[in-house]
Amino acid sequence: MKLTAYVGSDWRSRLAERVLKDLAVYLASNYGIGVELELIELPIGDLDEEELPIIILEGETVSRGEVPSMSSLMELIFEKIETSTETLFGFPTLEA
């Protein structure tokens, strides 16, 4: 899974960074799901700070201007995995 976050220097961006880093560690340690996390810090003035952070999952914008919760991001990730992989007896097959 690839998660990209466009962040600024505001508190929402910093909190979103923390949530994404914790999510990547949690998914790797508990589910064996690797998350490629790319944090792109934008200089002040490039975007309105009301629009930041912008979270993109596998090329699709999933959050804009708010800090997403770990549980909502996990739901989106598992939905992506479920639709993009073949299933074996109803369970997604994950690659290590």
N, C-alpha and C positions, 0 to 999 in steps of 0.2 A: 504494500500500500504506500502511496505517496501522498504526503500532506505538505502543502505549501502555505505559508502564512506571511502576509504582508503586514508588517507592524511599524509602529511609530515609537515615539518616546513617551506616550501617554500611559496612564495606569491600566487602561483596558488592554492595551497591547502587551504590556509586561505580564499581566495576569494571564492572558491568552497564551503567551509563550510558556509559562509555567504549567498550565493545563496540558498543552500539547506535549511537552517533555515528559510529564508524569504519565500521560496516556501511552506514549511510546514505550516507556519502561514497563508499565503495567501489562500491556498487550504482549510484549516480548516475554516477560517472566511468567505470566499466567496462562497464556494461550499459544505461545510460540509464533506469534504473528509479528513479522518484521515491519516496522514503519519507517520509511525514509522521510525524515523531517527536514524541510528546507525553510529557514527563517530569513526573510528578506526585509531588512530595515530600511525604511524610506526616510529620506531627509525631511526635515520640517518644511512644510509648505508644498510638498509634492501632491499630496491628497488632503482633503479636508479631514481633520482628526475625527470627525463624527463618523466617517466611513471606515476607520480602522478599528480593530484588526479585520483583515479579510482572510478567511480560511478557505482553502481550495483542496478538495479531496479528489484525487484521480482526475483532475482537469475540470471538476464541477464545483462552483462556488457554493459552499454550504452555510457560511455565516459571514455577515458583513455588519460591522459597527457594534458588535456585542461580543461578550466572552461566552463561548459555547461551553456547555457542561461536558464532563468526561462521559457521562452516560449517554447523552445525545450523540456525541461523536462515535461512541462505541456502537450504537444502534446503526448509524450510517455505514460504518466500516463493515459490520457483519452483514448488512443488506447488500453491500457491494460484493462481498465475498460470496454470498449466497447466489447472487445473480450471475457472477462471473466464473463460477466453478461447477464442475459436475458433482453430483451428489452420489453417495454410496449409502444405500438404505436410509435416505432422508437426511444424512449428515453431510455437510460440505467436506470435501477432501482438501486438506491444506498441505502445501508444500513446505518442507522445513528449510 
